[in-house]
Amino acid sequence: MFGFDLMPRIRKFTDLIFFRASEKIAYPHIDQLFGESGRNVIDWKLIDKHWIDLVQVAISISEGRLSSATLMRRLRSNSRKNRIYKAFREVGRSVRTVALLRYLADPALRARITAATNKVESYNGFSKWLGFGGVLADNDPEEQEKLIKFNTLLANLVVFHNALDISDIVRQLVTGAGASPPTNSARSPRTCGPTSAASAPMPPTSCVIGRIRSTPC
């Protein structure tokens, strides 16, 4: 409904529930994924009945007039909005089932998802290493959002700084401006290992991720 596909990496798809489009449909070769016949069926009538409400909610979220937290509180307030919640649940079941089937049927898609997820996990691990002060101790959502954004900004600045340093070194090597050829170990990206960011307020400039100089950490 928002114009994008959410395709996370799926480790144990056998623990997830696949939903049938109709209780009368049987799927050759993969029917066991959907459980017993007649069960786990999507309620299309409920979706059709509340489709206008679903579209209105989706538009409000996409335009920033309604947050997801506010939506969840409202859906629990009375019976009518609970029915809208159930309609959203049926839409989610249908979308998730299609995503699961695509994930199982397309090896290239699985490879792309795994590669993208690995990049994100690597970046998140780097951001966590840079996070000063430990875990979030404030229950205020606005303060939590500020801390996350500041940490993301710091990580992006360090990555940008490394990119500039690497560009300068490569430019010197190309022009022969006094830079000695790096050793094989110096060409490899470095990390600072499990060092706690709390015990080391700032990592040495020769030790940040992506650095290619041979200065040891």
N, C-alpha and C positions, 0 to 999 in steps of 0.2 A: 504493500500500500504506500510505501515511502519511496519507491523507485530504486531500491538497491537490494542485493542479495546478501544475507548474512550467512557466511559459509565458514564456520569454525572447524578446526581439526577435530575429528571424531576418533577417539581411541577405542572405545568399546561400544560399537553400534548394536551389538547383540542385546545390551541392557536397555535399549531404547524401544519405544512402542511405535510401530508403523500403523497408520490408520487407513482403512479402506474407504474408497469413494462410495461404495454401496454394499449393503449386506449380501447382495446376490452375486457380487463379483468375486471370482477366484483367479488368482494370478499363477500361471504355470511356472514351475521351477522355484519361485520365491514366495509361495503362499504361506509358508511357515513363518516368515518374518512378520506377518500380520496377525498371528495368533489364531484362535479358534474362529471358524466361520460364523458370521453374524455378529461378531464383537468388534470393538474398536472401529466403529463406523462414524464418519463425519456427518454432523447434523447440518445439511445444506439448507434446510427449511429455516432453521434459526438464523443462519447467516443472511439469507434473503430477507427475512422479516426485519432485521435490524441493520441492513446494509447502509441506509442513509445515515443512521446514527454513527456507524463505524467510520464512514467517510468524513463526517463532520468532526469527529474526534481526531482523525488523522490529519486533517487540514489545520486544526487548532494547534496540534503538536508541531507540525512542520513550520508553521508561522511563528512559533514561540509564544503563543498565547496561553498554552497549557503545558505544564511540566509533567513528566512521567510520575513523579511522587504525588502531585495533586490528583492526577487521574486515578491512581490506585486508591487514594483515600475516598474519592467520590464513588468509585465503583462498589465500595463496601457500605455505602450509606443507606441505600434503600433497594427494594426488590427490582424496580425497573432497571436501575443501573447495574444490578447484579446480572440481569439478563443480557445486558450489553457486554459485560465481562465474559459471560459464557459464549457469546457470539465471537468475541475476540479470541477466546480459547479455541474455538473450532477453526477459525481462520489460521491461527498459529499451528494447529495440528496438521492442517492440509499443507501449509508452506513447509513445515519441518519434514513431513513425509517426502515431499518432492525433493527437498534438499538432500535427504538421506539417500534416496534412490540415485540421484545424480552423483553423489559422492562415491557410491559403490560401483556405479557403471562406468565411470570415467577416470582411468588411471592418471591421465594428464592433469585433470582437475585436482586430484589428490596430491600430486606432486607440487602444483602451484600453491595450494593451501598450506602444505607442510613448509615449503620454502618461506612463504610470507609469515607464517606463524613463528618460525624460528627467528626471523629478523625482528619481529615485534618482541619476542621473549628476550632476545639479546639486548635490545634497547631498554626494555623494562628492567632487566638485571643491572644494566649500567646506571639507569636512573636511580634504582634502589641503592646502589653503591654510593652515589653522590648525595643521597638524601641525608641531610644533617639533622640531628635531634631525635633520631629513632622513629617510632611509629606515631601515627596521628593520635594525639591525646585529647583533641577537642571534638565534642559532639555536634558543634555548630556546622551545618552543611556548607555555609559560606566560607568559614575558616578552613574547612577541609579542602574545598575547591581552590582556595588561594594557595594552600601549601602544595597541592598537586600541580597547579599551574606554574608556580615558582620553581619547583623541582624540574618540571619539563623544560622550562626556559633555561635553567642552568645546564641541563644535559645537552640541549640544542646548541648552546654557546660553546661548550667544550668540543662537541663534534665539529662545529664550524671552525673553531680555532685549529683543530687538528687538520682539517681539510686545507686551510691556508698554509700551515707549516709544511704539509706534504707537497703542496703545489710549489712552494718556494724551493724546497730541496730538489724536486724533479727539474725545475727550471734551471737551477744551478748546475745540475748534472748534464743537462742538454747543452747549455752554453759553455760548460767547462770553466765556470767562474770560481775556481779554487776549491770546489767540493771534491773530496775523495770518494771513490766508488764505495758504496756500502757493502758490507759482508752479507752473506746469505741470512745470518741471524738478524741483521739489521733490517732486512727487507720484510721480515715477518711482523704482522701486527702484534702488539704487546698488550697485555692486561696487567693490572696490579694485583691480581689474585684475590684472596679473601680478606685483604686488609680492611679493617673497619673504618668507615668514613668518619665516625665519631672520634676515633683516636688519631686520625690524620685529617685535619680540617680541609686541606687542599692537596690533591695528589701532585707529585713533582711534574714539572712540564715535560720531562723526558720520559715519563712513565704512563701518560694517559693513553687511552685506547686509540689505536691507529697510528701511533708514533713510529717512525721508521729509523730514528737515530739509534746508534748502538750504545748509548749511555745506559748502564744498568740501572734497574729500579732500586 
